[in-house]
Amino acid sequence: MNLRPSHSGEDAGYPMGSRRFATTHWSVVLRAGDSQSPHAADALEKLCRTYWYPLYAFVRASGQGAEEARDLTQEFFARILEKKWLNDADRQRGRFRTFLLAALKNFMANEWHRSQTLKRGGGMERIVWDELDAEARFALEPREVGTPDSLYDRRWAMTLIGNVQDRLRDEMVAAGDAEKFEALEPTLTGDRLEQGYTALATRLGVTETAVKSMVFRLRKRFRELLRHEIGETVTNGGDEEEELRELLRVLGGG
């Protein structure tokens, strides 16, 4: 797991990065509605680029082959980026995760096969990703993935966690603490340390007490960044708390 810049970004001693991501919020998209706001368009494109894989995994788990899943997912994002479906998003319970999946299911049921009569791509803007990586990642999914919906939820949670982890790494690298992050990263999940605090202290050239303090601050920053990342995909604080509980439930397999 990981974190990213939150409102108290200076607490951990790393640069505050929230301004860099300020226009990626789902709430920015919803507030703009179907206007041509460049901030909303940019926010929507960034959100789609970040969370494309959970949808691709859903399509593959629903029985589509790799090539059709690729084309279907790309066509779906092209339609989303046109912003014609944003009025369907519930502004009171505006979770980007649930909106995306509901819109995809509707697209698969009602529009996908009709759209096949058009030339692939249709001249619409496309989300760029490594298509070979997409299928390589799907090949690593466990055979028993449950339902396509449950796979989508789990991949969403893991993508969010990975995104946060990358942001925390970027912060520490920018602060000149790349080696410290590499050493302490395994402690973020709360699992028992394989090396132990003594070994980490020796590796970093500090006391064991200092290592424990570092781990505490890193985990604190991780939680801050995790909440900030979740906040980008919901529209209010109540949804943020509920989404965090759901993420932890999904990752716990409960």
N, C-alpha and C positions, 0 to 999 in steps of 0.2 A: 504493500500500500504506500501512498504518498500524500503529500500536501502541496498546496500552492498558496501564493500570496493572498492574505486575507486582510481584514480591516486592521489587525494589530501586527502588520507585517514586520515592524521593526523589532518586535520582542525577541526574535531568535537571533538578531544580529545580522540578518541578511537583507539585501535590498528589497524594498517594497515594489512588487511587480504588478499590482492589480490594475494600474492605469493602462498597462500594455494590453490587457484583455478586456477592457471596459466595454467594448462594443460587441462582445460575443454573447451577451445575455439574450436568452429567449424572450425575456420581458421587453427588450428593445424591439424585437421583431413584432410582438403582439401589439405594442403601443402604436407602432407605425401602421398596423393593419395592412391594407393592400396599397399603401402609398409607394412612391418611388424613392423613399428615403435611402440614401447611400449607406447610412449606418445600419439600417435594418437589413439591407441586401447583404452587406458584408458580414453581419452577425449570423444570418441564416446560412450563408455559404460556409462559414467557419464551423458552425455547429454540425452541418451535414458532413463536412470533410472529416471532422473528429469522430463522428459516431456512425460511419457508413458500415463498418464491419458487423455490428450486431444485426443489422437488417440483411446483409448478405448471408450471414449464418442462418437467419430465420428462413430466407428463401430456399437455401440449400436443404435445410432440415425439413422443409415442406415438400420435398420430392423433386425439385428442379435440378437439372444438370448444371455443370459449372458454367457453360457458355450462356445458357438461357438465364441463369441466376445473375451473371454479370450484366447482360443486356437489360434484364428486368430492373435490377437495382439502379443502373445508370439512367434508364428512362424515367423511373420513379423520381429520382433526384432532379432530373431536368424539369419535371412537372412542378415539383416543390419549389424549385428556384424561380419559377415563373410567378410564384406567390399567389396563385389563384385559389389555393385551398386554405389559406390562413384564416379565413373567416369561419372555418369549421372548428378552429381551436377554441376550447372552452376557456374563456378568460378568467373564470373563477377557479378552475382547477387546471391551470395551464402548465402541465408537465410536458416538456418536449419529448420525453421518452414515450409516453402513452399516445401523444398526438401522432408521432412518427409511425408507430406500429399500427394504429387504427387506420391511418391514411394509406399505409402500404397494403393492408388487408383489403381495403376498399378498392385500391388500384388493381390488385391481383384478381379480385372477383369480377370487376366491372369494366376495366379499361385496358388491361395488358394485351389481351389477344387482339382487340380492335386496333391497338397501336402498332401491331406487327405488320399491318398493311402499309405502314409508312416506312420510308427508308430509315435504317437504324441511325439513331442519333438525332434525326430530324432537324439538324441545324441548331439544336438547343445547347445551352451551356452544359458541360459535363463536369462531374466531380472527378478529379484525377486521383487514382490510387494505383498501387502495384497489383495488377490482376493476378500475377503468379503468386505473390505473397498472400493474396486473399484465399486462393485455393489451398496453398500450403498450410495456412492457418486452419482452414476448415478440416483438412486431412488429419490434423492433430486432435480434433475434438473427440472425446470418448465415444465409443460405439453407443453406449446407453446415454443419450443426451436428454432423455425425457421428451417433453413436447417441444415443438418449435418455439412456443411462447416462453417456456422456461429457459431454453437456450438463449433466446434473445435477451431476457432479463439478466442472465449470468454474464453474457458477453458485454452487455451494456455496463454492468458493474465493474468488470475487469478493465474495460476500456477507460472508464472514468478514473479508476485507481491508477492505471498506467500513465494517464495524462497528468495526474497530480504528481506522481513520482518524478516524471520528467521535469516538471516545473520546479520541484524542490531541488533536484539535481542542478538545474540551471542556476538557481539562486546561489547554491553553495559554490559552484564552479566560479561564478562571477565574483564571489567574495574570496576566492583563492583557497577554498576548502574542498577541492575535488577529492584529495586523498582521504580526508576525514569522512566525506560522504560515502566513498567506496567501502570504507571500513565499517561504518555504522549502519549502512542501508539495511542489512539483514535484521536489524533490531526493530524496524518499523512495524513489522507484522505482530510484534508482541510475543513471537515464539521464543523458546529458550535458545540462547546463543550457543552455537556449536563451539566457538572459540572460548567463550567465557569472558568476563570483564577483565580478568588478569591478562589474558592474551591480547586483548584489544589495547589495554593500557601500555603494554610493552611495545606493541606495533606503532602506537601513536606517540610514544615517548612521554606519557603523562601518568598521573596516579590513577588508581582504580576509582577513587572517589570522583575524580574529574571526568572519567569515562561515563560514570553513572549520571552525572550532571549533563553531559553532552547528549546522552540517550534520552533523558527526560525532555530536554529542550527540542531535540529533533522530533520526537513523537508529538510534542505539543504543537510544533509548527506543522507537522503532518496533519493533525486534526483540523487546524485552522484552514489549511489549504484545501482539505477535503470538503469542508463546509462551503468554502468559496466556490469550488468547482461545481458542487451540487447546486449552489445558488444561481449559477449561470443557466441552468436547465429548468428552473421553476420560476414562478412569478411572485411568490410571497414567502415570508418566513415560516408560516405554518406548513406549507408544502415542503419546504427545505427540511424541516425536522422529520416529517413523515417519509420523505424520500431517503433520508439517511438511514432511518430504521429499516426501510425496505431493502436498501443496498446491503446492509449488514445481514439481514435475514437471508437474502439470496446467496451471499458469499458463504454464509454458514451452512447452506444447504437445507435450511429449515423452512 
